[in-house]
């Protein structure tokens, strides 16, 4: 069990409120936790321990530089048989039942041991903040008689879908017995506009083990003291209203959390290439198409080549993130080299980009995204319309919200997992978002949402910011009560 304390604090540790943060080991789930930790650490009443699985901790420590004000954040690890140095990957996403079963079996013991050890050292843990999908942490919190706070790293709409798992099951709409009709309309998930069965999160199907895990997880949300949702009220007001009516006033909008962080950086588990920012400086305002499939999604060689062909044919300046493992089996060097040569004056390719700074750049025009929630919310908060190409998890649901509910992007006829999308369709999508009247309307709508997103984190009147302050005051009152 490893630990790294980034400072020696002069005050007695136990005089502070000790918050333990436990993210799901996936890059998209870690970033919001880190942004929240930074907010908490600015308040001198708190000390924070961030707990990761050992393989991820070892990688995280290599890139971690404690920012000003976060010297009091301690980094700890607990043992885990799955090796996830860069967080969850395509293998983990494809084997959810095995991954989550292993987590529930192995991680509670390690976390309990760590909390006991800290208590014996005179630094008892006062509460656990954990990802919704780390539902096993609720039982650990109960063992020590401390509250668990859920950080929900996706949309409020997704919380309602998870909350409705019993009804979705009862109607045979998820984990269906027999065939599944994707065109069926689901109109009973409260707080969420009607959606097709095809737009219900992809992971709500699968084997019996995964089904049982989902059934077991759904009601655990009711046992949390707070649920902090990394979204903002004006984007999803009906959902926030419904869920607060069910779970109480401590179900709150708490996003966009990255706006709390002036560094404009997310969690780094991969080295970022900042040369692309200098390339963007040379492009026309609003002209660049940014393409990133996040940290997990993969493409077939055929799909990679169709996308490359579409980018070349579009003639748009493009910035493309191509991770070493993006293409299953690797791309054809000859074909790839030819593409790079032909587009050397059109595009720029990196293995990982400083995404927040890319999206904030004046030359940004549109974002072709895998529809991970961090990417979408970051795009909205910078006023950038999107082309949605979901890969897995709840990304298909997010894509539906972008296109149908908020009308700030387009989607293709298939998700990344459903088969080949040809270059003509991709090129049409690019032109629709970047060149058409409809695209201009999307841009206007997303610019309006950008204003609302930033207003939510306003330190005077922002609903998300005020909610987070109330949450911190509650933790302080809890500590006083215990004393």
Phi and psi in degrees as a GROMACS rama.xvg file:
@    title "Ramachandran Plot"
@    xaxis  label "Phi"
@    yaxis  label "Psi"
@TYPE xy
-95.3811  155.818  UNK-2
-151.765  150.693  UNK-3
-140.591  117.723  UNK-4
-99.4143  127.815  UNK-5
-88.9759  3.34031  UNK-6
-160.129  165.841  UNK-7
-110.64  109.819  UNK-8
-87.8718  137.106  UNK-9
-75.097  -28.4128  UNK-10
-79.1275  156.381  UNK-11
-63.6092  128.267  UNK-12
-55.457  -41.2131  UNK-13
-73.6155  -8.49376  UNK-14
-78.3543  -13.0334  UNK-15
-99.2829  162.958  UNK-16
-85.5859  119.837  UNK-17
-95.695  111.664  UNK-18
-101.942  129.267  UNK-19
-106.804  123.765  UNK-20
-107.18  128.888  UNK-21
-125.952  96.7924  UNK-22
-80.9674  158.297  UNK-23
-69.3159  136.362  UNK-24
-74.9916  73.2942  UNK-25
-147.716  137.62  UNK-26
-54.7871  -43.2286  UNK-27
-66.2498  -23.1193  UNK-28
-90.8622  -22.2138  UNK-29
-78.0633  -38.5282  UNK-30
-55.7785  -49.5392  UNK-31
-61.0552  -34.7742  UNK-32
-63.4552  -43.4975  UNK-33
-64.3707  -42.6958  UNK-34
-61.7139  -39.8676  UNK-35
-66.5904  -41.1857  UNK-36
-59.5914  -39.9456  UNK-37
-63.0928  -40.4553  UNK-38
-62.011  -48.3925  UNK-39
-63.1856  -40.3554  UNK-40
-67.0261  -21.2728  UNK-41
-69.0646  -19.8693  UNK-42
-90.9856  119.58  UNK-43
-65.1495  -7.83925  UNK-44
-74.3947  -12.9792  UNK-45
-116.858  151.651  UNK-46
-127.99  148.794  UNK-47
-128.584  136.815  UNK-48
-112.932  125.708  UNK-49
-102.725  124.078  UNK-50
-114.025  120.686  UNK-51
-120.659  161.358  UNK-52
-66.8573  152.35  UNK-53
-56.8254  -44.8589  UNK-54
-65.898  -36.9224  UNK-55
-72.7364  -40.8338  UNK-56
-56.076  -45.5757  UNK-57
-61.6848  -37.4302  UNK-58
-74.1982  -41.9032  UNK-59
-60.7299  -42.3984  UNK-60
-61.0517  -33.2956  UNK-61
-61.6444  -34.7608  UNK-62
-99.9683  -8.3797  UNK-63
-80.9323  124.298  UNK-64
-124.339  118.843  UNK-65
-65.0998  117.621  UNK-66
-69.9696  162.432  UNK-67
-53.2622  132.773  UNK-68
90.7915  -10.4229  UNK-69
-112.646  19.5631  UNK-70
-62.7436  -21.8371  UNK-71
-91.3207  10.9229  UNK-72
-84.8373  125.59  UNK-73
-102.066  141.469  UNK-74
-108.205  125.606  UNK-75
-126.445  159.357  UNK-76
-131.824  154.804  UNK-77
-128.171  148.613  UNK-78
-70.152  144.741  UNK-79
-154.671  133.892  UNK-80
-73.0147  -26.0987  UNK-81
-78.3925  133.133  UNK-82
-95.5408  113.2  UNK-83
-131.536  63.2856  UNK-84
-61.1547  -28.552  UNK-85
-112.217  23.229  UNK-86
84.9437  -178.858  UNK-87
-54.4659  145.003  UNK-88
-124.614  -173.509  UNK-89
-61.1899  -32.7863  UNK-90
-64.394  -45.1594  UNK-91
-63.0383  -42.9531  UNK-92
-65.5087  -31.3179  UNK-93
-82.1594  -8.45269  UNK-94
-132.8  53.489  UNK-95
-58.9211  -42.7906  UNK-96
-60.2656  -44.8973  UNK-97
-67.35  -43.4334  UNK-98
-61.5211  -50.0604  UNK-99
-72.5999  -32.0306  UNK-100
-64.9505  -43.4879  UNK-101
-63.3686  -39.173  UNK-102
-62.5454  -48.2798  UNK-103
-65.8987  -28.0539  UNK-104
-81.4999  -41.7856  UNK-105
-96.4903  -34.3006  UNK-106
-81.7281  -34.159  UNK-107
-56.6443  -42.3867  UNK-108
-61.0622  -43.4878  UNK-109
-64.7742  -39.037  UNK-110
-69.9695  -40.8752  UNK-111
-60.9795  -43.6405  UNK-112
-60.1978  -42.1377  UNK-113
-65.4202  -43.6129  UNK-114
-64.429  -40.4816  UNK-115
-62.6217  -44.6725  UNK-116
-60.2357  -44.9148  UNK-117
-64.4515  -38.3507  UNK-118
-62.2823  -43.0757  UNK-119
-64.8798  -27.2697  UNK-120
-85.3864  6.96318  UNK-121
81.2907  22.1024  UNK-122
-131.4  61.9377  UNK-123
-63.427  145.647  UNK-124
-81.9873  132.167  UNK-125
-98.2978  -22.8448  UNK-126
-163.433  160.385  UNK-127
-116.044  128.437  UNK-128
-105.219  122.336  UNK-129
-140.734  158.905  UNK-130
-61.6273  144.887  UNK-131
-49.9828  -39.6379  UNK-132
-79.6214  -3.38298  UNK-133
-94.627  55.8818  UNK-134
-65.5641  -21.1316  UNK-135
-63.0022  -20.0415  UNK-136
-69.6552  -20.2539  UNK-137
-64.3811  -42.1993  UNK-138
-65.1636  -37.1651  UNK-139
-64.125  -45.0123  UNK-140
-58.8281  -41.0393  UNK-141
-63.7943  -36.8285  UNK-142
-57.5122  -38.8108  UNK-143
-97.6828  1.40264  UNK-144
65.5114  32.9012  UNK-145
-117.673  154.649  UNK-146
-76.1043  150.666  UNK-147
-107.748  135.785  UNK-148
-112.17  131.087  UNK-149
-91.4273  129.792  UNK-150
-101.826  118.603  UNK-151
-97.7137  115.135  UNK-152
-90.4055  12.5352  UNK-153
-126.523  -157.189  UNK-154
-77.3145  159.395  UNK-155
-65.3126  -34.2509  UNK-156
-57.1726  -38.8985  UNK-157
-66.1687  -36.5921  UNK-158
-60.9966  -39.2412  UNK-159
-68.8102  -37.4623  UNK-160
-62.9529  -43.3584  UNK-161
-63.78  -39.3529  UNK-162
-64.6765  -29.7212  UNK-163
-91.9127  11.3441  UNK-164
-51.5961  -43.9705  UNK-165
-58.443  -42.119  UNK-166
-71.4572  -39.2832  UNK-167
-61.1762  -37.6304  UNK-168
-68.8146  -44.7581  UNK-169
-58.3159  -35.6123  UNK-170
-89.5251  7.20963  UNK-171
61.3083  30.9571  UNK-172
-94.7842  -16.8761  UNK-173
-127.772  154.232  UNK-174
44.7078  52.0867  UNK-175
-67.1594  143.68  UNK-176
-87.9403  121.609  UNK-177
89.3855  -164.347  UNK-178
-71.846  172.403  UNK-179
-129.791  127.829  UNK-180
-102.036  102.262  UNK-181
-64.2926  -16.4964  UNK-182
-85.2441  -8.96511  UNK-183
-57.0188  136.558  UNK-184
-93.2433  126.947  UNK-185
-96.7411  110.118  UNK-186
-122.083  17.3904  UNK-187
-117.32  5.79427  UNK-188
-83.1419  105.864  UNK-189
-68.8534  140.971  UNK-190
84.8334  -4.21966  UNK-191
-123.713  135.185  UNK-192
-64.1195  152.803  UNK-193
-51.1446  142.32  UNK-194
-141.217  154.894  UNK-195
-73.1774  155.17  UNK-196
-56.3571  -33.082  UNK-197
-61.6775  -19.8779  UNK-198
-98.9391  -0.280197  UNK-199
-72.0288  142.363  UNK-200
-45.5543  133.918  UNK-201
-53.8604  -33.03  UNK-202
-76.3777  -5.59685  UNK-203
-83.3231  41.8282  UNK-204
-150.756  166.88  UNK-205
135.958  -164.742  UNK-206
-80.4079  175.059  UNK-207
-63.9934  -36.8168  UNK-208
-63.2402  -45.6236  UNK-209
-66.6285  -38.2849  UNK-210
-59.0567  -46.1632  UNK-211
-63.5754  -37.5029  UNK-212
-63.9193  -40.3518  UNK-213
-66.1582  -42.4063  UNK-214
-62.4757  -42.4866  UNK-215
-67.9569  -36.6031  UNK-216
-72.0221  -39.1583  UNK-217
-51.4597  -48.0583  UNK-218
-79.625  -10.3373  UNK-219
-63.596  -25.1615  UNK-220
-56.8  -29.3341  UNK-221
-69.5735  -17.3735  UNK-222
-90.9392  -7.36938  UNK-223
-76.6102  148.984  UNK-224
-75.2266  -39.5835  UNK-225
-135.114  151.812  UNK-226
-124.164  112.767  UNK-227
-100.735  116.779  UNK-228
-103.612  124.788  UNK-229
-78.4275  63.6214  UNK-230
-150.536  179.937  UNK-231
-127.043  148.984  UNK-232
-56.7088  -45.7775  UNK-233
-66.2792  -17.1069  UNK-234
-81.5678  -33.1571  UNK-235
-139.938  44.2159  UNK-236
-53.1491  -48.1498  UNK-237
-60.5513  -35.5626  UNK-238
-70.1611  -44.4846  UNK-239
-61.0213  -40.8338  UNK-240
-63.5886  -43.9257  UNK-241
-64.6201  -49.6702  UNK-242
-65.5616  -35.1377  UNK-243
-68.4625  -31.7562  UNK-244
-68.3399  -27.1919  UNK-245
-85.3139  -44.904  UNK-246
-105.191  -9.83662  UNK-247
100.419  173.679  UNK-248
-69.1699  -4.52392  UNK-249
-90.9645  8.19315  UNK-250
-92.7587  107.063  UNK-251
-132.756  153.213  UNK-252
-72.7454  133.851  UNK-253
-132.832  13.8352  UNK-254
-119.072  179.828  UNK-255
-73.3504  119.314  UNK-256
-63.3971  -29.3994  UNK-257
-65.5759  -20.1303  UNK-258
-68.7151  -14.8042  UNK-259
-73.6713  -14.801  UNK-260
-109.069  108.682  UNK-261
-70.8645  -13.5234  UNK-262
-72.1914  -14.2745  UNK-263
52.9814  42.7897  UNK-264
-132.591  143.311  UNK-265
-99.8357  -178.197  UNK-266
-58.9104  133.076  UNK-267
-105.035  109.991  UNK-268
-116.315  0.567039  UNK-269
-140.804  145.743  UNK-270
-68.4417  133.551  UNK-271
-90.4813  144.05  UNK-272
-100.382  108.77  UNK-273
-88.7057  -4.42475  UNK-274
-59.9309  -27.809  UNK-275
-62.9303  -27.6407  UNK-276
-67.2677  -36.3661  UNK-277
-69.058  -37.2964  UNK-278
-62.9729  -41.8408  UNK-279
-62.7942  -32.5474  UNK-280
-57.7356  -26.8415  UNK-281
-89.6153  -4.8041  UNK-282
-93.4395  159.448  UNK-283
-67.3423  149.58  UNK-284
-56.9943  136.19  UNK-285
66.2073  21.0821  UNK-286
-104.064  -17.8703  UNK-287
-88.9126  134.456  UNK-288
-96.5066  120.909  UNK-289
-100.921  130.371  UNK-290
-122.005  120.369  UNK-291
-147.624  132.228  UNK-292
-101.715  21.1407  UNK-293
71.5376  -159.957  UNK-294
-98.5375  -5.64183  UNK-295
-119.799  -42.4633  UNK-296
-59.5954  147.987  UNK-297
-129.868  157.942  UNK-298
-124.854  152.304  UNK-299
-74.3945  161.723  UNK-300
-57.6101  -42.9411  UNK-301
-62.1364  -43.2726  UNK-302
-67.5518  -38.3939  UNK-303
-58.5469  -43.5009  UNK-304
-71.2558  -34.9685  UNK-305
-64.648  -41.2543  UNK-306
-65.8072  -44.0243  UNK-307
-59.3917  -42.5698  UNK-308
-62.2112  -40.3568  UNK-309
-66.3895  -41.3566  UNK-310
-62.9858  -44.3537  UNK-311
-63.0043  -44.5372  UNK-312
-68.1027  -28.9578  UNK-313
-68.6658  -23.602  UNK-314
64.0235  9.47256  UNK-315
-81.595  142.555  UNK-316
-62.0193  131.925  UNK-317
-131.627  146.756  UNK-318
-117.392  116.235  UNK-319
-120.031  125.41  UNK-320
-89.7898  113.656  UNK-321
-118.482  95.2649  UNK-322
-65.1768  155.609  UNK-323
-59.2979  -29.9512  UNK-324
-101.997  13.153  UNK-325
-61.5119  -40.2776  UNK-326
-99.4442  122.138  UNK-327
-63.9896  121.329  UNK-328
82.9271  -3.76277  UNK-329
84.08  150.27  UNK-330
-84.1961  163.196  UNK-331
-72.5323  117.922  UNK-332
-59.4688  -41.5641  UNK-333
-62.4736  -48.0621  UNK-334
-65.0104  -43.097  UNK-335
-65.6824  -44.4077  UNK-336
-61.2144  -39.3277  UNK-337
-63.66  -42.4345  UNK-338
-61.4181  -46.9866  UNK-339
-61.3743  -40.6531  UNK-340
-64.9293  -44.926  UNK-341
-69.4812  -27.0449  UNK-342
-109.374  17.5036  UNK-343
-63.181  -25.1017  UNK-344
-96.7426  -0.885829  UNK-345
-106.915  -37.6221  UNK-346
-130.084  172.373  UNK-347
-140.134  130.544  UNK-348
-116.617  133.645  UNK-349
-132.338  160.465  UNK-350
-86.3226  -22.0063  UNK-351
-161.52  140.992  UNK-352
-116.378  152.081  UNK-353
-77.637  81.2169  UNK-354
-57.3575  -41.83  UNK-355
-62.5427  -36.6761  UNK-356
-77.4422  -30.5171  UNK-357
-63.1628  -49.8483  UNK-358
-64.9508  -27.8499  UNK-359
-82.0931  -8.17297  UNK-360
-73.2616  138.751  UNK-361
-59.598  -22.9352  UNK-362
-82.5495  -6.00684  UNK-363
-63.2447  133.399  UNK-364
-116.003  -48.1354  UNK-365
-155.303  161.006  UNK-366
-126.973  116.608  UNK-367
-90.6207  112.504  UNK-368
-127.892  153.139  UNK-369
-76.7251  -1.82412  UNK-370
73.4313  27.2406  UNK-371
-65.9729  146.54  UNK-372
-65.0707  -38.2042  UNK-373
-58.3587  -46.6002  UNK-374
-60.9773  -43.3776  UNK-375
-64.4482  -47.8286  UNK-376
-66.7557  -35.9269  UNK-377
-65.6923  -38.8443  UNK-378
-65.5274  -45.1506  UNK-379
-59.3513  -44.9171  UNK-380
-70.9033  -14.0443  UNK-381
-107.687  5.18217  UNK-382
70.6068  36.9276  UNK-383
-111.643  119.892  UNK-384
-69.5869  161.688  UNK-385
-128.896  155.723  UNK-386
-112.091  116.759  UNK-387
-91.5887  126.707  UNK-388
-135.277  73.9813  UNK-389
-66.097  149.974  UNK-390
-107.824  -56.2913  UNK-391
-159.153  -161.872  UNK-392
54.437  -125.479  UNK-393
-103.978  16.1979  UNK-394
-66.1701  -30.3255  UNK-395
-65.2445  -35.7416  UNK-396
-68.5254  -45.0465  UNK-397
-56.7058  -41.1334  UNK-398
-63.9229  -39.4528  UNK-399
-61.1536  -43.7815  UNK-400
-60.5085  -44.7333  UNK-401
-57.6546  -47.1495  UNK-402
-84.866  -46.42  UNK-403
-95.2897  -39.7519  UNK-404
-85.5716  -48.1845  UNK-405
-97.8668  -18.8542  UNK-406
55.0973  50.7562  UNK-407
-123.355  20.9531  UNK-408
-175.312  -179.033  UNK-409
-123.105  164.398  UNK-410
-133.447  164.766  UNK-411
-93.025  175.309  UNK-412
-73.2008  -15.7677  UNK-413
-138.333  160.342  UNK-414
-84.906  172.422  UNK-415
-61.1787  -23.2882  UNK-416
-92.2933  -8.83333  UNK-417
-95.6735  -4.55793  UNK-418
134.414  178.295  UNK-419
-71.8237  131.535  UNK-420
-104.762  122.031  UNK-421
-79.9673  158.928  UNK-422
-61.1786  -32.3939  UNK-423
-62.5338  -42.5264  UNK-424
-66.9153  -39.0934  UNK-425
-65.172  -44.7515  UNK-426
-63.0701  -40.2185  UNK-427
-59.8249  -42.2333  UNK-428
-62.274  -43.0997  UNK-429
-60.1324  -45.6933  UNK-430
-67.6174  -36.2915  UNK-431
-61.3311  -45.2136  UNK-432
-74.9603  -37.4114  UNK-433
-98.2621  -19.131  UNK-434
-124.285  -15.1213  UNK-435
-96.0716  167.614  UNK-436
-61.2125  -40.5861  UNK-437
-59.4826  -38.8435  UNK-438
-63.0851  -38.5876  UNK-439
-63.0941  -38.9449  UNK-440
-66.4819  -39.037  UNK-441
-60.1375  -43.5006  UNK-442
-61.3434  -42.6393  UNK-443
-62.3756  -43.8064  UNK-444
-65.0997  -41.938  UNK-445
-72.0565  -29.22  UNK-446
-65.0723  -37.7554  UNK-447
-65.3376  -41.9668  UNK-448
-66.1574  -33.7448  UNK-449
-56.5966  -44.5153  UNK-450
-62.2466  -43.3097  UNK-451
-67.9542  -38.0172  UNK-452
-61.9847  -44.5812  UNK-453
-71.5782  -33.3922  UNK-454
-63.4263  -34.5496  UNK-455
-61.0138  -29.477  UNK-456
-102.055  12.2527  UNK-457
-61.7915  130.942  UNK-458
-70.7621  -15.4775  UNK-459
-91.6629  -52.8613  UNK-460
-123.698  -0.574409  UNK-461
-64.5691  131.493  UNK-462
-63.772  -43.0578  UNK-463
-65.816  -44.4874  UNK-464
-64.2786  -42.7658  UNK-465
-64.6168  -38.5088  UNK-466
-62.7623  -41.3968  UNK-467
-65.5919  -36.654  UNK-468
-64.6495  -41.5429  UNK-469
-62.8778  -38.0587  UNK-470
-61.438  -46.5296  UNK-471
-64.9362  -38.9488  UNK-472
-63.5982  -37.2291  UNK-473
-63.102  -41.9856  UNK-474
-63.6948  -38.5986  UNK-475
-64.7124  -41.2141  UNK-476
-64.9507  -37.4645  UNK-477
-59.4348  -45.1573  UNK-478
-61.9362  -44.5012  UNK-479
-61.1939  -40.9185  UNK-480
-61.8278  -43.4412  UNK-481
-66.1817  -33.9434  UNK-482
